[in-house]
Amino acid sequence: MSSYREGTALVISVATVSIYAAMVVGALTIGRRRPAIVTAGIVVLTALLVTAWPLIGLLAGFPLA
């Protein structure tokens, strides 16, 4: 059902916000000494965002209630 996509979208949204927050914290703390870590975070975030739309649209999902 299309209403089951809400659960999948919620999980992907939480994952996106978590990766973004970790990337910002990493950039502010160790980013100047190890820029490869920040670059890897940007690549992971980009990959997640590129695959999020097809995942939400194609996966069956699960109900939130």
C-alpha positions as CSV (number, residue, x, y, z in Angstrom):
1,M,0.0,0.0,0.0
2,S,1.2,3.5,-0.7
3,S,0.5,4.5,3.0
4,Y,3.2,2.0,4.0
5,R,5.8,4.1,2.3
6,E,5.6,6.5,5.2
7,G,7.6,4.1,7.4
8,T,10.3,3.7,4.8
9,A,10.5,7.5,4.2
10,L,10.8,8.0,8.0
11,V,13.7,5.6,8.3
12,I,15.5,7.1,5.3
13,S,14.9,10.6,6.7
14,V,16.3,9.7,10.1
15,A,19.3,8.1,8.5
16,T,19.9,11.2,6.3
17,V,19.7,13.6,9.3
18,S,22.0,11.4,11.3
19,I,24.6,11.2,8.6
20,Y,24.4,14.9,8.0
21,A,24.8,15.7,11.8
22,A,27.7,13.3,12.1
23,M,29.3,14.9,9.0
24,V,28.9,18.5,10.4
25,V,30.3,17.4,13.8
26,G,33.2,15.7,12.0
27,A,33.9,18.7,9.9
28,L,33.9,21.0,12.9
29,T,36.1,18.8,15.1
30,I,38.5,16.8,13.0
31,G,37.8,18.0,9.5
32,R,40.8,20.2,9.2
33,R,43.2,17.5,10.2
34,R,41.5,14.7,8.2
35,P,39.6,16.1,5.2
36,A,39.2,12.6,3.8
37,I,36.6,11.8,6.5
38,V,34.5,14.8,5.6
39,T,34.8,13.9,1.9
40,A,33.7,10.3,2.7
41,G,30.7,11.7,4.6
42,I,29.7,13.9,1.7
43,V,29.9,10.9,-0.7
44,V,27.8,8.7,1.6
45,L,25.2,11.4,2.1
46,T,25.0,12.0,-1.7
47,A,24.6,8.3,-2.3
48,L,21.9,8.0,0.2
49,L,20.0,11.0,-1.2
50,V,20.3,9.7,-4.8
51,T,19.0,6.3,-3.8
52,A,16.3,7.5,-1.3
53,W,13.7,8.4,-3.9
54,P,13.7,5.1,-5.7
55,L,13.8,3.2,-2.4
56,I,10.7,5.0,-1.1
57,G,8.9,4.6,-4.4
58,L,9.7,0.9,-5.1
59,L,9.9,-0.8,-1.7
60,A,6.7,-2.1,-0.2
61,G,7.4,-0.4,3.2
62,F,5.8,-1.0,6.5
63,P,3.0,0.6,8.5
64,L,3.9,3.1,11.2
65,A,1.1,2.1,13.5
